């Protein structure tokens, strides 16, 4: 009888030996949760299997075993990790490097804006694959839609596992109506461009738009009254703006300066060669005076974009953050910090920039109770910073480490992994 009882006891204990929870403690840290505009000082944050279990006042009297480590957060700040809301994934052979460059910069959520079917095959459970929000292959003006084909297309995209439809352009108003009606029927959403032949007001009336990219639809509005009405309509329709400023910023920068951008040394040589070929092709078509004039015009256009962003923000518009690091010398991960500096130049507060860089995308995705903020029960990844980002948004670059899927990685460790991936 005693032997039988010991066998039963051993069976009850054994599973626990193999299912031990992974616990991590970040102690005595300043928490910037972002779903509330508060700073929580001297807190201990307990993470178990990637879930925040406690945010409590700091205590040195803690005898719990933290098998995933204890991180000293004294004098440091912790925020939710960043979410790049407008990404163009590279080819498969460069994907690991791309993911690691983002992770090293605290970007742990990526929203694809030019989907391909093979994106559905990416294993998001692997150690260094970020959270992915996947767009469908883009709808363009070349697509001839009928009620039946639009419904079948969106039903297929949803059943395959895409998260939303990317609209690049549209043939005409009838096609747009068919697409949005199909989206409503399939409870599926659209993000992307605001087509010139449709306009921002029809986009707002569609009921299925999540975000407008590149400030589309605003530059051709005739007066301030129509701009105000357009902003109000995006607010009432819960549409977010993703300006992707850095994509437009690089046109005013001398090429030698672009080559010195942070993170260039981590870019695969094949990508740099392609950029340099594009630059060389441009040089062959114009002279230096023309290039100087082009840079001046680019600077004026960029300044205009800053003004529009500033006004949309002051009128209460909803914002997302992405550098759209798909252009020449657009640097994955590193570009998020540059984009946030652009937002600061537009007069946006550091708190609202941080909120737009992570929490807002979780709201767009309807998962704000799961990630994008620091609160009990959240599965948010986190960034440990050496300096306060609320005092200066450039302090987002002072990354000490990243808590990703419940594990802590120093920035140096992640950069080393990028280097190995590049070689």
C-alpha positions, 0 to 999 in steps of 0.5 A: 500500500505504501509503495502504491501511494509513493508511485501515485505521488511520483506521478503527480510530481513528475509532470511539474518537473517537466512543465516548470513555469518560466519566471522572470523578474525585472526589479525596482524599475520605472514602468511606463504602461501606456494605456494610462498616462502615468509613470509607475516608479520603483516597481517589480514586474513579474513575467511568467511564460510571457505573461505579466503576472504582477506589477508591484511595489519593489521589495528586497524580500522575495524568496521566489525562484526566477528560473528565467533570471532577475534583471536589475532595473534600478535607474531604468525604464520599461515600456511595451516593445514597439510595433512597426505598422508598415513593413515590406518583408524581404526575401526568405533568405534575408528574413532572419536578419530582418527579424533580428535587426527589428528585435535588437531595436525593440520592435517585436511586432511587424505589420506586413503591408505587401503580403505574399502567400509564403508569409503564411508559412512563417513559423511565428512560434520560433525563438526570434520571429516577432508577432506578425500581422499579415496583409493579403497580396495587394488589391490593385487597379489591375484587378477586375472585381465582380460581386462574386469574385470580390466575395470569394477573394476576401473569403479565401484570404480570411480562411487562409489566415491573412489578417486584413486586405491591403489596398494599393489602388482600385480600378474605379468607384464600383470596384471599391464599393464591391470590395468594401461590401465583400469586406463587410460580409466577411467581417474582414478589414482593409488597410492601405492607400487612399486611392486618388480616384476614391478619396478620403470621405468614401474611405471613411464611409466604407466602415471597414478601413483600419488605417490610411498609409502615407497621409493619403487623401489629404494633399488634394483637399481644397481648403481647411474646412474639408481637411477638418471634416476629413480628420473628424471622419477618420476619428469617428470611423476609427481609422488610423494614420500611418504617415511613414515619414522616413520613406519621404525624408531620405530624398533630401539626404546626401547619399554619403550621409545615407550610407552612414545611417545606424545599422547599415553595417548589418544590412546584407551585401546583396541589399546594399548592392541593389541600393547602390545600383539604384543610386548609380542609375539616378546619377547617370540620368542627371547632373549635380545641380539637378540633384541639389534642386531635387533635394531642396524640393524633397525637403519642402515636400517633407516639411509639408508632410510634417505640417499635415501630421502636426495638424492631424495630431492637434485635431485628435487624429489617431496615429501609428508609427512606421518608417516604411524601411523599404526604400534606399537605405531604409534600415529595419528596426533602426528606422523606428527610432528615426521615425519617432524623432520625425514625430517629435519634430511635428510637435507630437508629445513623447507619450503620444509617440510611444503610444502610437508606436505600440499600443495603438496598433494593438487597438487597431488589431482588437487585441489591446487587452493582450499586448501593447501595454504593461498591465497584469495579464498582458502578453506584451514584450518589453524594452528596458531603457537606460534613459527616460523616453518621456523626457526625450524621444531619442532615449528610445535608442538607449536600449539595455535589453528586450524581454521577448516571449518571456525571455530577456536578451541584452541588445548586445546579444541580439546585435551579435546574432544579427552579425552572425546572421549577416555572415 
